[in-house]
């Protein structure tokens, strides 16, 4: 039996088999990556759904410390004074399917550090200009906000009409424009002032990643099936060619005639 399939040890078939193994490994790795993304997104959704109580910012975002991944999406409470002269407007933002701008203002805390607060969203008036929006309250305020990671740097920062404008809330892009140290994440006000809209609550499609993970796993499983089909087809073609050369029927045909 094995003698009939010696052709799989030829160079062409060895290369084909190697290619199949590579495809299987790649599909398996992609499946594993998508599954990990799904688990991560499901965990984020759970944090968002269960975060109903806010914690002091010093407990969640301690000064001079990096962001604890487990603190993402939780609610924090911060008390300080808004620096209205250092406002940032985020351009080309989308909120609940509306295009517009997000208004970000540094909140200077008692220890002199600050946290960037996204005070809310204002829809575009299709003029290209930033619409009027409420100024931050003066004096000491307490803000309850959801913790967000800083975004990756993209585009640039410009100064327009006394405020900064950017498309990304990136500390790498914005940090040099301020004189104080920022906490390790920014927060979005969950109770914005009248005239501003709260950012829509994040919701991650973990089911989609689970689906992709299963699809990649199926692709990996199909490779051996396809390889086996090709081997059988090759053996059949070789048998038919040998039968034509000898003038006799292929083994399959002989078996069929005997039945």
LOBAVEX-710074 format. One record per residue (C-alpha): residue number from 1; residue in one letter; y, x, z. Coordinates in steps of 0.5 Angstrom, whole numbers, plus 2048, in hexadecimal, padded with zeros to 3 digits. Layout:
<rs>
R   n res  py  px  pz
R NUM   A   Y   X   Z
...
</rs>
This chain:
<rs>
R   n res  py  px  pz
R   1   X 800 800 800
R   2   X 805 805 802
R   3   X 803 809 7FC
R   4   X 806 803 7F8
R   5   X 80D 804 7FB
R   6   X 80E 80C 7FB
R   7   X 814 80B 7F6
R   8   X 818 809 7FC
R   9   X 818 811 7FE
R  10   X 81B 812 7F7
R  11   X 823 815 7F8
R  12   X 825 80E 7F5
R  13   X 822 80A 7FA
R  14   X 823 80F 800
R  15   X 82B 80F 7FE
R  16   X 82A 807 7FD
R  17   X 827 807 804
R  18   X 82C 80B 807
R  19   X 832 807 805
R  20   X 82E 801 808
R  21   X 82E 804 80E
R  22   X 835 806 80E
R  23   X 837 7FF 80C
R  24   X 833 7FC 812
R  25   X 836 801 817
R  26   X 83D 7FF 815
R  27   X 83B 7F8 815
R  28   X 839 7F8 81C
R  29   X 83F 7FC 81E
R  30   X 843 7F7 81C
R  31   X 83F 7F2 81F
R  32   X 840 7F5 826
R  33   X 847 7F6 825
R  34   X 849 7EF 823
R  35   X 844 7ED 829
R  36   X 848 7F1 82E
R  37   X 84F 7EE 82B
R  38   X 84C 7E7 82C
R  39   X 84A 7E9 833
R  40   X 851 7EC 834
R  41   X 855 7E6 831
R  42   X 851 7E1 835
R  43   X 853 7E5 83C
R  44   X 85A 7E5 83A
R  45   X 859 7DD 839
R  46   X 856 7DC 840
R  47   X 85C 7E0 843
R  48   X 861 7DC 83F
R  49   X 85E 7D6 841
R  50   X 85D 7D8 849
R  51   X 863 7DB 84A
R  52   X 867 7D6 84E
R  53   X 86A 7DA 853
R  54   X 86F 7DF 852
R  55   X 86F 7E6 856
R  56   X 874 7EB 858
R  57   X 876 7EF 852
R  58   X 875 7F5 857
R  59   X 86E 7F3 858
R  60   X 86D 7F2 850
R  61   X 871 7F7 84D
R  62   X 872 7FD 852
R  63   X 878 802 850
R  64   X 876 808 84D
R  65   X 86F 806 84C
R  66   X 86B 804 845
R  67   X 869 7FC 844
R  68   X 863 7FA 847
R  69   X 85F 7F7 841
R  70   X 85D 7F2 846
R  71   X 864 7F0 847
R  72   X 865 7EE 840
R  73   X 867 7E6 83F
R  74   X 868 7E5 847
R  75   X 86E 7E2 84A
R  76   X 873 7E6 84E
R  77   X 879 7E5 852
R  78   X 87F 7EA 851
R  79   X 886 7E9 855
R  80   X 88C 7ED 852
R  81   X 892 7ED 84E
R  82   X 893 7EC 846
R  83   X 896 7F2 842
R  84   X 89A 7ED 83D
R  85   X 89D 7F3 83A
R  86   X 896 7F6 838
R  87   X 893 7F0 834
R  88   X 88E 7F0 82F
R  89   X 88D 7EB 829
R  90   X 886 7EB 826
R  91   X 886 7E9 81F
R  92   X 881 7E5 81A
R  93   X 87D 7E2 820
R  94   X 879 7DC 820
R  95   X 878 7D7 826
R  96   X 874 7D1 825
R  97   X 874 7D1 81D
R  98   X 87C 7D2 81D
R  99   X 880 7D8 81B
R 100   X 885 7DB 81F
R 101   X 887 7E0 824
R 102   X 885 7E2 82B
R 103   X 88A 7E4 830
R 104   X 888 7EA 835
R 105   X 88D 7ED 83B
R 106   X 88B 7F2 840
R 107   X 88B 7F0 847
R 108   X 88D 7F5 84C
R 109   X 889 7F5 852
R 110   X 88B 7F7 859
R 111   X 888 7FE 858
R 112   X 88C 800 852
R 113   X 886 7FF 84D
R 114   X 886 7F9 848
R 115   X 881 7F5 845
R 116   X 883 7F2 83E
R 117   X 883 7EA 83E
R 118   X 882 7E6 838
R 119   X 886 7E0 83A
R 120   X 884 7DC 834
R 121   X 884 7DA 82D
R 122   X 88A 7D7 829
R 123   X 888 7D4 822
R 124   X 88B 7D7 81C
R 125   X 891 7D3 818
R 126   X 88F 7D6 811
R 127   X 895 7DA 811
R 128   X 892 7E0 813
R 129   X 897 7E1 819
R 130   X 895 7E0 820
R 131   X 897 7D9 822
R 132   X 89B 7D8 829
R 133   X 896 7D9 82F
R 134   X 898 7D8 836
R 135   X 89A 7DF 83A
R 136   X 896 7E1 840
R 137   X 898 7DE 847
R 138   X 89C 7E3 84B
R 139   X 89A 7E6 852
R 140   X 893 7E6 855
R 141   X 88E 7E2 852
R 142   X 886 7E1 853
R 143   X 882 7E1 84C
R 144   X 87B 7DF 84B
R 145   X 878 7E1 845
R 146   X 872 7E3 842
R 147   X 870 7EA 841
R 148   X 86F 7ED 83A
R 149   X 86E 7F4 837
R 150   X 873 7F8 833
R 151   X 872 7F7 82C
R 152   X 871 7FD 827
R 153   X 877 800 824
R 154   X 879 7FD 81D
R 155   X 87F 7FD 819
R 156   X 886 7FF 81C
R 157   X 88B 7FD 822
R 158   X 892 7FB 820
R 159   X 898 7FA 824
R 160   X 89C 7F3 821
R 161   X 8A1 7F0 825
R 162   X 8A0 7F3 82B
R 163   X 899 7F2 82C
R 164   X 893 7F6 829
R 165   X 88E 7F3 824
R 166   X 887 7F4 823
R 167   X 881 7F1 820
R 168   X 87C 7F4 825
R 169   X 87D 7F4 82D
R 170   X 87B 7FC 82D
R 171   X 87D 800 833
R 172   X 87C 806 82E
R 173   X 881 803 82A
R 174   X 886 800 82F
R 175   X 885 805 835
R 176   X 88A 80A 833
R 177   X 890 805 833
R 178   X 890 803 83A
R 179   X 891 808 840
R 180   X 88C 805 845
R 181   X 884 805 846
R 182   X 880 7FF 843
R 183   X 87A 7FC 846
R 184   X 874 7FD 842
R 185   X 874 7F6 83F
R 186   X 879 7F1 83D
R 187   X 879 7EA 83F
R 188   X 87A 7E3 83C
R 189   X 87E 7DE 840
R 190   X 87A 7D8 841
R 191   X 880 7D4 843
R 192   X 885 7D6 83E
R 193   X 88C 7D3 83F
R 194   X 88F 7CD 83B
R 195   X 890 7CF 834
R 196   X 88A 7D4 833
R 197   X 883 7D2 832
R 198   X 87D 7D5 836
R 199   X 878 7D9 832
R 200   X 872 7D5 830
R 201   X 86C 7D7 835
R 202   X 867 7DC 832
R 203   X 861 7DA 82F
R 204   X 85C 7DE 82C
R 205   X 856 7DC 827
R 206   X 850 7DF 82B
R 207   X 84B 7DB 827
R 208   X 84E 7DE 820
R 209   X 84C 7E5 823
R 210   X 845 7E2 825
R 211   X 844 7DF 81E
R 212   X 846 7E6 81B
R 213   X 841 7EA 820
R 214   X 83B 7E5 81E
R 215   X 83D 7E6 816
R 216   X 83D 7ED 816
R 217   X 836 7ED 81A
R 218   X 833 7E9 815
R 219   X 835 7ED 80F
R 220   X 832 7F3 813
R 221   X 82C 7EF 814
R 222   X 82C 7ED 80C
R 223   X 82B 7F5 80A
R 224   X 824 7F6 80C
R 225   X 822 7EF 808
R 226   X 826 7F1 802
R 227   X 823 7F8 802
R 228   X 81C 7F5 803
R 229   X 81E 7F0 7FD
R 230   X 820 7F6 7F8
R 231   X 819 7FA 7FA
R 232   X 815 7F4 7F8
R 233   X 819 7F3 7F2
R 234   X 818 7FB 7F0
R 235   X 811 7FB 7F1
R 236   X 810 7F5 7ED
R 237   X 814 7F8 7E7
R 238   X 810 7FE 7E8
R 239   X 809 7FA 7E7
R 240   X 80C 7F6 7E1
R 241   X 80E 7FD 7DE
R 242   X 807 800 7DF
R 243   X 804 7FA 7DD
R 244   X 807 7FA 7D6
R 245   X 806 801 7D5
R 246   X 7FE 800 7D7
R 247   X 7FE 7F9 7D3
R 248   X 7FB 7F6 7D9
R 249   X 7FE 7F1 7DE
R 250   X 802 7F3 7E4
R 251   X 7FE 7F2 7EB
R 252   X 802 7EC 7EC
R 253   X 801 7E8 7E6
R 254   X 7F9 7EA 7E6
R 255   X 7F9 7E7 7ED
R 256   X 7FC 7E1 7EA
R 257   X 7F7 7E0 7E5
R 258   X 7F1 7E1 7EA
R 259   X 7F4 7DB 7ED
</rs>
